[in-house]
């Protein structure tokens, strides 16, 4: 009986020691994870990534994926900012840098605003986490220089290219045909064909137009042109 009790006690002790070691390993793992998550270099990289994703989301709204990734990245970076010592002046510069990029995307498409935004992102993020002095960043200087150059270059290229594409008229913008003069290749009323800008188009008119007459494009409906007789010419093609 006594031997049975001793065996149970030994098993209980072994189980308790196992739980203790497991708890100790868990605590060490949590400490290691927290140390990693609160490493200024790691938080810095996630912060820059979050801003890059947010800028991409501004340039390509509606994707949802970019917005969600940017949100999670900035939340993670916010956790680090909350738990680490920061320079408030650098945080202010970083936040103010959002204004120029919004101006670039929404209204004023000038390079100076984009440069201001890139400068704010580079300086604000690099000096955000405070080292021994207010002017000494906790982020590794070499890492900050490399990331700032890569991130700044990426923002410049993707923003300028996106704005160029947005400013370029679509290759098939048929609205440019409105007001142009063409020639009726068939008799036109309910339907017919006209040649405008060197191409043959289906067309219709509100009144009969003879073949060979000069016509003006009034509107575009899909790939069909609404035309009328050009007021400078009569049905025979002579000047009015």
CORURSUL-V963769 format. One record per run of one state. SS is the DSSP state (helix for helix, strand for strand, loop for the rest). FROM is the first residue (numbers start at 1). TO is the last residue. If there is no record, write none. Layout:
{{SS & FROM & TO} {SS & FROM & TO}}
//
This chain:
{{loop & 1 & 1} {helix & 2 & 37} {loop & 38 & 39} {helix & 40 & 59} {loop & 60 & 64} {helix & 65 & 83} {loop & 84 & 85} {strand & 86 & 86} {loop & 87 & 87} {helix & 88 & 106} {loop & 107 & 110} {helix & 111 & 126} {loop & 127 & 128} {strand & 129 & 130} {loop & 131 & 136} {strand & 137 & 137} {loop & 138 & 140} {helix & 141 & 167} {loop & 168 & 173} {helix & 174 & 177} {loop & 178 & 180} {strand & 181 & 184} {loop & 185 & 187} {strand & 188 & 188} {loop & 189 & 191} {strand & 192 & 196} {loop & 197 & 198} {strand & 199 & 205} {loop & 206 & 208} {strand & 209 & 209} {loop & 210 & 213} {strand & 214 & 221} {loop & 222 & 223} {strand & 224 & 229} {loop & 230 & 232} {strand & 233 & 233} {loop & 234 & 238} {strand & 239 & 239} {loop & 240 & 240}}
//
